[in-house]
Amino acid sequence: MKLLFLVQRDVTSKWKKPMHNWNRILSQLTIIYDDRLKLDL
């Protein structure tokens, strides 16, 4: 359990970094999944 906790903590710390080309990805997802993608911006 401790090992799983430590791995999870390590992985989620990496998720907090900005994603490369996120604006481009988001625009493509909006085009493809407009009815499913609801953003509160």
C-alpha positions in Angstrom: 0.0 0.0 0.0 2.8 2.4 0.8 4.5 1.8 -2.5 1.2 2.4 -4.4 0.7 5.6 -2.4 4.2 6.8 -3.3 3.8 6.0 -7.0 0.5 7.8 -7.1 1.9 10.8 -5.4 4.8 10.9 -7.8 2.6 10.6 -10.9 0.2 13.3 -9.8 2.9 15.7 -9.1 4.0 15.4 -12.7 0.4 16.2 -13.9 0.5 19.7 -12.4 3.0 20.8 -15.0 1.6 22.7 -18.0 0.9 20.5 -21.0 2.7 21.2 -24.2 0.3 22.7 -26.9 -2.7 22.5 -24.6 -4.5 25.3 -26.4 -4.2 23.4 -29.7 -5.4 20.2 -28.1 -8.3 21.9 -26.5 -9.4 23.5 -29.8 -9.3 20.1 -31.6 -11.3 18.4 -28.8 -13.9 21.2 -29.0 -14.3 20.7 -32.7 -14.5 16.9 -32.4 -16.6 16.6 -29.2 -18.4 19.8 -29.0 -21.6 18.3 -27.6 -19.7 16.3 -24.9 -17.0 18.9 -23.9 -18.3 21.4 -21.3 -15.8 23.8 -20.0 -16.3 26.4 -17.4 -13.8 29.1 -18.5 
